[in-house]
């Protein structure tokens, strides 16, 4: 909902900030699954909550901190919101109500169960979605027959906030897979060419007692050097690009060294498997055949 400037107990002169606000009833906290850091929820059975002279408020931890209170110290403090004075009866643990690109802002809830609502939150059992929607539509038509009911699902709304990131992720995945495939084909062709160029050398080494393992290592060593150089060059660039992208989020992971080490190990493994296939084939060739061709 919209934000507003509030006044609070112990406020310093000219110390103002905007606070997002919302009108709710006592069932809101349970329906959304929010947790209390201190105090209690609203109650229709408590006269002070329903008093028109002194209202009751719930605030989040960020709001309490911004006003200089701990969750426990905030309880009972006076707040003036839109000209309505009230006291804090509970402090909710911080929750995300905007995308993770944005830091959690101060939030205040007013206990006004009879105030007009623009949105009704309903928790539906997974096996009763269609029947519940049908019942809601029927009830809604009785209250507002001129306008059709509009509804959405929280999980879909949350998913929509990150569709751009998911789209970019899929594009990067497909291009990465294509890049790996092309690189493997190139490596395979280069390994085949190298093995043919060194046919005589491989035959001589086998006659002199070289093992298959040593020959495979010999043919693979040059390719592994190139792959390792590529990893050294690519890792800082990838790290810089990912850190720049993560700066758009107020809440984000940290890129640890093992992420790049794992990616490098995977690249080396794929390259080694690609090269080894042709290297093993060349190493297993009968040396008499390769030397006879000379």
N, C-alpha and C positions, 0 to 999 in steps of 0.2 A: 504494500500500500504506500501512500505518499508519506513523505518525511516531514518532520516539524521540529521546531526548536522548543525545548522544555526548560523548566526551572526546577531546581532540586535543593534539598536541604544541605546547607554548607557550601553552596555555590559561590565561587570567587567572582568578583566584579568582571564583567565583559567576557566571562568564560561561557561560551555557547557552542553547541554542536547540534547537528541534525540527527534525529532518531526515527527510524522506520517504525510505524505503528500499525496495529491491527485490532479490530474488535472481535472477540471470541466468546464462546460459552465454556462451561466447565469440561465439556467432553473433548475439546480441541486437543489438549495435551495428551490424553490417552489415545485418541484416534491417530495422531501423528507419531506417537511413540517417543515423544520428547521426555527428557529426564530432568528432574529438579536437582540443582546443586545445593540449594538451601530453601527452607520455608515450605510452603504448601501451595496447592492448586486453588483455583477459584472454587467457591461453593455457593449454591443458591440458598443453603441453609444458614449461612452466616450473615447476620443483619448488616455488619459493616461492609461486606462486599456489595450488597444491593442498595446501600445508602446513596441517596441522590446528593447529599451534602459532602460526603467523604468517600471517594471511589477507591477501588482496589486495583493494583497494577502488578503484572508480572514483567520482569525484565530479563535479558540474557546476561551472561557473565561479562561480555564486552561492555555493555552499558554500565554495569556496576563498576567495572574497573575504570571506565572513562569518568565516572562521577567520584572516583576516589574511594570506593568501597570494596571490601571483600564480599563474597556472597552472603556470609552470615551477618556482617555489619550492615548490609543493605536492608535487611528485614526491618520493617517499621518506619523506614525513612520516608519523609514527605516529598512528593513530586507534584508539580503543577503542569498539567498537560492539556493544551487547548482551553485554558482557563478553569479546568476541573482539577481541584486539589484531591490527592489521594495518597495512599501509602503502599509501599512495596510489601506484598505478602509472600512472594516467592521469587527465586532467581533460577532461571532455566539454564542448563548447560548449553554452551554455544552450539549452534546448528547452522548448516549452510542453507541459505535461502536465495543465493545467487550462484552463478557458475564459479568454479574454483579459480578462475582468473582474478576474482575479486576477494579481498579480505573480508572477514565477517564484520559487519557493522553493528552498532548498537540497535537494539530492538526492544519495543515496549508493547505489551498486550493490555488492552482495556477490557474489563469485565462488563460487557454490554450484550447479554444474550438476546435482547429484544430489538437491537439495532438492525437496520436493513443490511442484508448481506448480498454481496455480489457473487460469492462462490460458496458452495456447500461441499464440504469434504465428507465422503462416504467410504468407509472401509468395507470391501466386499469379499466374501469368501471365494476362493478360486473356482469352486465348482458351482457357484451361483451367480456368475456375472450377468448372463443374459436375462435370467428371471428378475434379478434385482434392477437392472436397467429398465426392464419393462414396467416394473412396479413404480419406479421413480418417474418414468415418463407419464404414467397414468395420473399420479399425484400432481405432477407439475402442470398438466393440462387443466386440472381443476382450479389451480391458482392463477394461471396465465394462459388461457386458451388461445390468445391471439398470436403468441410467439412460440416457435418450436424450442424444445429443450436442446441445449448444447452441452456436451460433456467431453472430457478427456481423461487420460490415465496418467498418473504421476510418473510411472516408470518410462512411459513414452515421452513425456515432457522433458524428463531428465536426459533421456537419450538424445533428444533433438538439440540439446545445448552443446553436444559434442560431435554432431554429425560432420562438421568440417574436419575435425581431427581424425575421425574414423575414416573419412574419405581419403584424406592425405595418407593415412596409414596403409590403406589398401593399395593405393597407387604406388607407394614406396615398396610394398611387399612384392607386387607384380613386377616392377622394374628391377628389383633386386634379384628375383628369381630368374628373370630374363638375362640379366648381366652375368649371373653365375653360370647359366647354361652356355652362353656365348664364350665366357672365359674358359670353361671346361673343354669346349670344342677346340678352342685355340691351343690350349695346353696339350690336348690329346694329339692334335696334328703336329705340334712342335716336338712332342716326345717321339712320335712315329718317325719324323724326319731325322731327329738326332740319333735314334737307334739305328736307322739305316746307314747313316753316315759313319757310325762307329761299329759297324758289323764286324770288320776285321779285328778291331781292338778287343771287342767282346769275346771273339773266338780265341784269340791269343791268350787273354786272361783266363779263360776257362781251361785251356790246355795246361796252363801253368798252375792250375789248382784253385783259381778264384771261385768262391761260392756264389750261389744265386743271390744271397742277401747282399754281399759286397758289391755285386754288379748293379743291383737295383739301387743301392745307396749311391753309387757312382753316377748313375744316370739321373737320379732324382735330385742330387745335391744342387746342381746349378739352378734348377727350377725353384727349389725352396728358397734360395738366396733372393730371387726376384720377388717371391711372395712375401718374404719377411721385409724387404725394402718397401713394398707396397703397403704393408700393415703399418710400418713406422711413419710413412707419409700420410696415410689416410686417417689414422687414429686421432691426431690432434685436430684435423679438419672436422671430422665427425663430432668430436667432443665440443668444439667451438660452436658448430651449427646447432647441436642439441641444447647446449646451455643457453644460446640466444633464444631458441624456441621456448624453453622452459621459463624464461623471464616473463613471459606473458601470463604466468599463473602465480597467484599469491600463495598457493599450496602446491608443492611439487616434490618430486623425488630428487635425490642427489645421484649424480652419475659416478659410481665407484669405479675403481681401476679394474676390478674383476670383470665388468661388463665388456670392456675393450679386450681384455685378455681372453675371455671366452669367445668373442667374435673372431679374434685373431687365430685362436686354436681351431675354430670351426673352419676358417678359410684355409689354414694349413692342411687340415684333414681332408677337405674336399680336393685340394690341389694334389695332395699326395696320393689319394685314391685314383685320381684321374691319370696321373703320370705313371703310377706303379703298374697299372694294367698293361701298358705297353712295355714298361721296363722289365716286368716279369716275363712277358712273352719273348723279349729279346734274349733275356738271360737263360731261358730254358731251351733256346735253339741249339741244336747239335753243332758243336764247334767245327766238326768235319765239313758240314754243309756250308757254313759261312766262309771257311778258309778255302774250300774248293771253288767257291764263286770268284775268288781272287785269282 
